[in-house]
């Protein structure tokens, strides 16, 4: 069984790290990454003496589940933020664009609150006030984005 484990660890399937102790990378490997550059990663996958491969696999599965949950939570948060920011239904925004637009929207709302020009009724939390603010932000966004693109 020891020889089988060693053989399976040397195969191409182990070029992707499968234990939580993998080295951190600043960017994903490109298609031009040589096999030689993956050797240190393969060596970090070697099982700890006395720890069965099944335990390592279980740890990896659990870590993958946690990562999927974290990613889903992050995507849900972006979806919620996207619903709050006035946008056109046709707008397909990346996450960074959503963050930049949210920042601009917060700045816009701050300016609205600081302005004495707004009617006091507009500050109330009702549907008409929200529609007016959305329209005002859309106009402001079109004016502002002509000189400051999101990208």
Backbone bond lengths (Angstrom), bond angles and torsions (degrees), N, CA, C in turn:
res aa  C-N    CA-C-N  psi(-1)  N-CA   C-N-CA  omega(-1)  CA-C   N-CA-C  phi
1 X - - - 1.451 - - 1.513 111.13 -
2 X 1.374 117.68 -33.70 1.457 121.17 179.79 1.512 111.85 -62.31
3 X 1.340 117.25 -39.83 1.460 121.09 179.04 1.521 110.24 -67.77
4 X 1.349 118.13 -39.30 1.461 121.27 178.91 1.523 110.65 -62.45
5 X 1.339 117.32 -42.75 1.458 120.65 179.06 1.520 110.79 -61.35
6 X 1.345 116.75 -42.88 1.456 120.68 -179.35 1.522 110.41 -64.69
7 X 1.316 116.85 -42.47 1.458 120.83 179.05 1.522 110.35 -61.99
8 X 1.325 117.54 -44.22 1.460 119.58 -178.03 1.521 111.40 -67.63
9 X 1.326 118.56 -29.14 1.456 120.52 178.84 1.515 112.21 -75.33
10 X 1.337 117.59 -20.92 1.452 119.84 -178.52 1.525 112.25 -91.45
11 X 1.313 118.09 -6.35 1.456 121.51 -177.90 1.519 111.92 -74.78
12 X 1.343 117.48 169.54 1.452 122.19 -178.07 1.525 113.14 -62.24
13 X 1.320 118.02 -25.24 1.464 120.16 -177.41 1.519 111.96 -65.26
14 X 1.319 118.48 -19.13 1.464 120.02 -177.44 1.519 112.69 -94.10
15 X 1.312 118.46 7.08 1.452 119.69 176.49 1.519 110.95 -68.26
16 X 1.319 116.56 -18.69 1.453 121.07 173.02 1.514 107.13 -95.62
17 X 1.325 119.25 127.72 1.455 120.63 -177.66 1.520 111.05 -61.75
18 X 1.336 116.30 143.96 1.457 118.60 -179.24 1.513 112.40 -127.21
19 X 1.323 118.23 15.41 1.459 119.22 174.59 1.519 108.82 -129.57
20 X 1.341 117.47 155.06 1.454 120.45 -174.68 1.526 114.30 -65.99
21 X 1.322 119.29 -10.94 1.456 121.64 -176.71 1.525 112.19 -90.48
22 X 1.328 118.65 24.96 1.453 120.51 -178.55 1.529 110.29 -74.44
23 X 1.341 116.76 152.91 1.463 119.79 179.03 1.522 109.93 -70.00
24 X 1.322 116.83 146.59 1.463 121.80 179.70 1.517 109.03 -79.65
25 X 1.336 115.19 141.85 1.453 121.18 177.24 1.515 108.01 -120.11
26 X 1.322 116.76 145.44 1.451 120.07 -179.96 1.520 111.63 -79.68
27 X 1.323 118.15 -22.18 1.454 121.13 177.85 1.517 108.72 -149.11
28 X 1.346 116.49 156.10 1.461 118.38 179.99 1.516 110.90 -67.31
29 X 1.341 116.40 153.57 1.461 118.54 -179.87 1.517 110.64 -65.41
30 X 1.322 116.42 142.69 1.453 120.41 178.70 1.521 109.29 -87.69
31 X 1.328 115.05 170.72 1.457 119.27 -179.84 1.522 111.04 -67.85
32 X 1.330 117.37 -17.37 1.455 120.44 -179.88 1.527 112.28 -89.86
33 X 1.336 118.15 4.40 1.461 121.57 179.32 1.519 109.10 -63.37
34 X 1.317 116.54 129.47 1.462 119.79 -179.99 1.516 110.07 -80.78
35 X 1.326 115.44 157.03 1.465 120.93 178.89 1.518 110.25 -63.21
36 X 1.330 117.45 -31.66 1.467 120.65 -178.87 1.523 111.33 -63.57
37 X 1.338 117.30 -32.87 1.462 119.22 -179.08 1.518 111.87 -72.93
38 X 1.330 118.41 -13.94 1.456 121.73 179.48 1.524 112.52 -91.61
39 X 1.315 118.13 -7.67 1.465 121.39 -177.46 1.524 112.15 -57.56
40 X 1.363 120.56 -45.27 1.464 118.50 179.90 1.526 112.38 -61.16
41 X 1.316 117.76 -31.87 1.460 121.08 179.11 1.521 109.52 -67.78
42 X 1.325 117.19 -43.01 1.462 121.08 179.99 1.516 110.02 -61.00
43 X 1.334 117.37 -40.65 1.461 119.42 -178.28 1.522 111.50 -67.33
44 X 1.343 118.14 -26.76 1.463 119.95 179.87 1.522 111.92 -78.04
45 X 1.336 117.50 -9.60 1.454 121.89 -178.76 1.522 111.52 -86.98
46 X 1.304 117.35 -15.84 1.460 121.22 -177.67 1.519 110.21 -52.02
47 X 1.327 116.47 133.99 1.460 118.80 -177.61 1.525 111.39 -64.95
48 X 1.315 114.93 148.43 1.459 121.33 175.74 1.522 106.97 -70.78
49 X 1.335 118.40 135.77 1.468 119.26 179.25 1.530 110.37 -54.52
50 X 1.319 114.89 132.22 1.462 120.03 179.52 1.518 113.70 87.29
51 X 1.343 118.46 -5.37 1.462 120.93 179.28 1.528 108.13 -108.04
52 X 1.320 117.45 113.59 1.467 120.48 -177.52 1.531 111.96 -62.80
53 X 1.324 115.09 152.57 1.462 121.25 178.51 1.522 111.00 -57.76
54 X 1.349 117.14 -34.79 1.463 121.07 -179.58 1.527 110.92 -61.09
55 X 1.350 117.28 -37.35 1.465 120.58 178.06 1.526 110.62 -64.49
56 X 1.329 116.50 -42.77 1.460 120.15 178.16 1.521 110.60 -62.94
57 X 1.323 115.87 -41.57 1.461 120.32 178.86 1.529 110.26 -63.17
58 X 1.316 117.19 -43.84 1.468 121.61 179.14 1.529 110.49 -61.56
59 X 1.322 116.98 -43.34 1.468 120.54 178.00 1.526 110.69 -61.10
60 X 1.330 116.14 -41.27 1.460 120.47 -179.83 1.528 110.87 -65.43
61 X 1.339 116.34 -42.48 1.468 120.78 179.01 1.528 109.88 -61.47
62 X 1.334 116.48 -44.67 1.465 120.62 179.68 1.531 110.49 -63.40
63 X 1.326 116.73 -42.86 1.465 120.66 178.20 1.526 110.75 -63.16
64 X 1.328 117.24 -39.08 1.465 120.78 177.87 1.519 111.21 -63.81
65 X 1.332 117.01 -40.63 1.469 120.97 178.06 1.525 109.75 -62.78
66 X 1.334 116.56 -45.65 1.475 120.08 178.69 1.524 110.93 -60.44
67 X 1.324 117.28 -41.51 1.462 120.76 -179.95 1.527 111.07 -66.06
68 X 1.335 117.54 -41.46 1.466 120.01 176.87 1.524 110.54 -62.09
69 X 1.336 117.59 -41.58 1.466 121.03 178.63 1.529 110.94 -64.60
70 X 1.332 116.65 -41.08 1.461 120.62 178.51 1.528 110.53 -63.71
71 X 1.323 115.91 -44.28 1.458 120.74 179.01 1.525 111.00 -63.18
72 X 1.337 116.94 -42.75 1.463 120.64 179.13 1.527 110.71 -63.91
73 X 1.317 116.86 -41.21 1.462 121.20 178.22 1.528 110.68 -62.18
74 X 1.321 116.69 -42.88 1.457 121.48 178.14 1.526 110.69 -63.91
75 X 1.327 117.35 -44.01 1.464 120.87 178.05 1.522 111.36 -63.14
76 X 1.335 117.58 -39.57 1.470 121.26 177.06 1.527 110.75 -62.63
77 X 1.330 116.57 -41.00 1.466 120.65 179.31 1.530 110.62 -64.21
78 X 1.332 117.25 -41.61 1.460 119.92 177.52 1.525 111.09 -65.48
79 X 1.328 117.44 -38.62 1.464 120.67 177.93 1.528 110.33 -62.98
80 X 1.328 117.06 -41.37 1.467 120.78 178.03 1.525 110.79 -64.44
81 X 1.319 116.80 -43.70 1.461 120.95 178.65 1.520 110.43 -63.54
82 X 1.319 116.69 -40.11 1.474 121.84 179.73 1.522 110.95 -61.43
83 X 1.361 117.40 -35.65 1.466 121.41 179.69 1.525 111.84 -69.87
84 X 1.315 117.47 -29.75 1.468 121.90 -176.72 1.525 111.69 -78.03
85 X 1.316 116.81 -35.41 1.462 121.55 -176.13 1.523 109.46 -79.77
86 X 1.326 117.66 127.89 1.470 119.35 177.38 1.530 110.70 -65.44
87 X 1.317 115.85 118.19 1.464 121.60 177.84 1.517 108.38 -141.30
88 X 1.293 114.86 166.59 1.455 119.78 173.96 1.518 108.71 -79.66
89 X 1.334 117.75 146.74 1.470 118.92 178.04 1.529 112.59 -58.04
90 X 1.324 116.42 -27.54 1.471 119.99 -178.67 1.527 112.74 -79.80
91 X 1.336 117.59 -10.98 1.469 120.24 179.39 1.523 110.54 -65.86
92 X 1.313 116.05 121.05 1.467 121.63 173.53 1.520 105.91 -109.46
93 X 1.324 116.60 98.61 1.453 121.16 -172.65 1.524 111.64 -103.19
94 X 1.320 115.29 139.14 1.463 119.96 173.16 1.526 108.18 -75.78
95 X 1.318 116.48 170.65 1.463 120.12 -179.76 1.523 111.07 -62.55
96 X 1.314 117.44 -40.89 1.467 119.32 179.64 1.522 110.20 -66.93
97 X 1.326 117.69 -36.75 1.460 120.42 177.10 1.527 110.77 -65.55
98 X 1.328 117.17 -38.96 1.467 120.86 177.30 1.527 109.67 -61.73
99 X 1.336 117.34 -44.81 1.463 120.32 179.51 1.526 111.75 -63.72
100 X 1.322 116.83 -43.56 1.465 120.16 179.39 1.525 110.79 -64.59
101 X 1.325 116.49 -42.54 1.457 120.18 179.79 1.529 110.70 -66.93
102 X 1.317 117.76 -38.36 1.467 121.31 177.04 1.525 110.09 -62.20
103 X 1.315 116.61 -41.85 1.464 120.54 177.75 1.525 110.52 -61.37
104 X 1.311 116.38 -43.84 1.470 120.52 178.46 1.526 110.99 -64.89
105 X 1.316 116.25 -39.12 1.465 120.52 179.98 1.530 110.46 -65.52
106 X 1.319 116.92 -41.85 1.468 120.58 177.18 1.524 109.85 -61.70
107 X 1.325 116.80 -43.25 1.463 120.76 177.42 1.526 110.46 -62.15
108 X 1.324 116.25 -42.71 1.459 120.68 178.38 1.530 110.79 -60.85
109 X 1.330 117.29 -46.82 1.467 120.60 179.69 1.528 111.26 -62.98
110 X 1.321 116.43 -37.51 1.460 120.15 176.65 1.529 110.08 -61.11
111 X 1.335 116.12 -44.38 1.463 120.16 178.71 1.521 110.84 -63.13
112 X 1.329 116.93 -38.10 1.468 120.89 178.02 1.524 109.85 -62.69
113 X 1.326 116.53 -45.14 1.465 120.15 179.99 1.527 111.67 -64.43
114 X 1.316 117.33 -33.45 1.461 121.23 -179.83 1.530 112.30 -78.21
115 X 1.298 116.30 -17.34 1.455 120.63 -175.34 1.526 111.31 -81.84
116 X 1.322 116.03 136.88 1.468 121.09 175.32 1.519 110.74 -87.52
117 X 1.323 117.56 -4.94 1.455 121.61 -176.73 1.522 112.78 -75.90
118 X 1.330 117.14 -22.89 1.464 120.06 -177.13 1.524 110.47 -76.41
119 X 1.288 114.67 141.59 1.462 121.42 176.19 1.527 109.18 -66.34
120 X 1.304 118.12 141.21 1.468 121.81 -179.59 1.524 110.91 -61.12
121 X 1.317 117.79 -30.78 1.470 120.79 179.29 1.527 111.02 -66.48
122 X 1.318 116.27 -28.67 1.459 120.37 -178.69 1.528 111.50 -65.58
123 X 1.315 116.63 -24.79 1.463 120.41 -178.92 1.524 112.32 -74.58
124 X 1.337 117.31 -16.04 1.464 119.04 179.70 1.522 109.69 -69.91
125 X 1.320 114.92 154.23 1.467 120.34 -177.00 1.522 109.96 -90.76
126 X 1.300 117.01 79.82 1.461 119.90 174.56 1.525 109.54 -131.71
127 X 1.295 115.51 172.62 1.459 121.26 -174.60 1.527 111.76 -61.26
128 X 1.324 117.35 -45.00 1.459 120.95 -178.17 1.530 110.82 -62.62
129 X 1.322 116.78 -41.33 1.463 120.27 178.59 1.526 110.20 -62.67
130 X 1.322 116.44 -42.12 1.466 120.06 179.14 1.523 110.49 -63.76
131 X 1.320 117.35 -42.00 1.462 120.75 178.94 1.525 111.16 -63.12
132 X 1.321 116.82 -42.47 1.464 120.23 179.04 1.533 110.97 -64.17
133 X 1.329 116.18 -43.24 1.462 119.40 177.99 1.525 111.27 -63.97
134 X 1.316 116.73 -40.84 1.465 120.53 178.74 1.522 110.59 -61.76
135 X 1.328 115.81 -43.74 1.457 120.03 178.98 1.532 110.37 -64.48
136 X 1.333 116.13 -45.76 1.464 119.98 -179.84 1.525 110.76 -61.48
137 X 1.332 116.52 -40.57 1.461 119.34 179.13 1.521 110.48 -66.83
138 X 1.319 117.62 -39.93 1.466 120.30 179.12 1.524 110.53 -61.00
139 X 1.325 116.09 -43.19 1.465 119.89 177.88 1.524 109.59 -63.96
140 X 1.332 115.96 -46.36 1.465 120.67 178.90 1.519 110.86 -60.82
141 X 1.338 115.94 -42.06 1.464 120.56 -179.00 1.525 110.91 -63.11
142 X 1.343 117.32 -43.64 1.469 119.57 179.52 1.522 110.41 -62.45
143 X 1.330 116.29 -42.80 1.458 120.00 179.34 1.521 110.59 -65.01
144 X 1.324 116.92 -46.94 1.462 122.35 -176.10 1.523 111.42 -69.10
145 X 1.344 117.23 -40.81 1.468 120.48 -175.25 1.524 112.66 -70.09
146 X 1.326 117.24 -18.87 1.462 117.96 178.18 1.529 111.17 -64.76
147 X 1.330 116.82 -25.15 1.461 119.38 178.05 1.527 113.60 -113.14
148 X 1.360 117.70 -6.60 1.473 122.11 -179.18 1.528 109.54 -139.12
149 X 1.324 119.63 82.59 1.477 119.93 -179.38 1.525 111.69 -64.87
150 X 1.339 115.90 153.06 1.467 121.92 -179.25 1.520 111.93 -65.77
151 X 1.298 118.31 -32.12 1.476 120.69 -175.68 1.464 112.92 -77.70
